[in-house]
Amino acid sequence: MKAVITVVGHDSKGIISKVSTKCAEVGANITEISQTVLKEYFAMIMVIDISDLNIPFTSLVDALKMLGEENKLDIRTMHEDIFNSMHRI
């Protein structure tokens, strides 16, 4: 099973590190990552494997949202089933 994480906000040092550390702490594995900085804005999309999570998926969603709030970032986490349903033509 996979999930998609998006991160948007003002660029600052350590954003990728903070998000990837939180993923590692809960047993998620980053399988793909794309990030860019546009002027002072940071944008990232991660695809993570959630097969081996050691917490419920909803707890991961909440933890990443809280991480975002603490760092003035918009972090959203979506299960691949929801993501695929939303983007199916």
C-alpha positions in Angstrom: 0.0 0.0 0.0 1.1 3.5 -0.8 0.3 7.1 0.2 1.0 10.5 -1.4 2.4 13.3 0.8 2.4 16.9 -0.4 4.3 19.7 1.3 4.0 23.3 0.4 5.3 26.4 2.2 8.1 29.0 2.5 11.4 27.4 1.9 13.6 26.7 4.9 16.4 24.4 5.8 15.5 20.8 6.9 12.0 20.4 5.4 12.9 17.1 3.6 14.8 15.9 6.6 11.9 16.5 9.0 9.3 14.8 6.8 11.5 11.9 6.0 12.5 11.4 9.6 8.8 11.3 10.7 8.1 8.7 7.9 11.0 6.6 9.1 10.0 6.7 12.7 6.6 5.2 11.9 7.9 2.6 9.4 7.0 4.3 6.2 9.5 4.0 3.3 9.9 6.8 0.7 9.7 5.3 -2.8 9.6 8.5 -4.8 10.3 12.1 -4.1 10.1 15.3 -6.1 10.8 18.7 -4.8 11.4 22.2 -6.1 11.9 25.7 -4.9 10.2 28.5 -6.8 11.6 31.8 -5.6 11.0 31.5 -1.8 8.3 28.7 -2.0 9.0 25.1 -1.4 6.9 22.3 -3.0 7.4 18.6 -2.6 5.5 15.4 -3.5 6.5 12.1 -1.8 5.1 8.6 -2.5 5.6 6.4 0.5 5.1 2.7 1.1 2.9 2.3 4.1 2.8 -1.5 4.2 5.0 -1.7 7.4 3.6 1.2 9.4 3.9 0.7 13.2 0.9 3.1 13.8 -2.5 3.5 12.2 -2.5 5.4 8.9 -4.8 8.1 10.4 -2.1 8.7 13.1 0.5 9.2 10.4 -1.8 11.7 8.7 -2.3 13.6 12.0 1.4 13.5 12.9 2.4 14.9 9.5 -0.3 17.6 9.7 1.0 18.6 13.2 4.6 18.6 11.8 3.4 21.0 9.1 1.7 23.3 11.6 4.8 23.4 13.8 6.9 24.4 10.8 4.3 26.7 9.0 3.9 24.2 6.1 0.8 22.7 4.5 1.4 18.9 4.7 -1.3 16.6 3.4 -1.2 12.9 3.3 -3.6 10.8 1.1 -3.9 7.0 0.8 -3.3 5.8 -2.7 -6.9 4.5 -3.0 -8.4 7.9 -2.4 -5.8 9.6 -4.6 -6.5 7.2 -7.5 -10.2 7.6 -7.1 -10.0 11.4 -7.2 -7.8 11.3 -10.3 -9.5 8.6 -12.3 -11.1 9.9 -15.5 
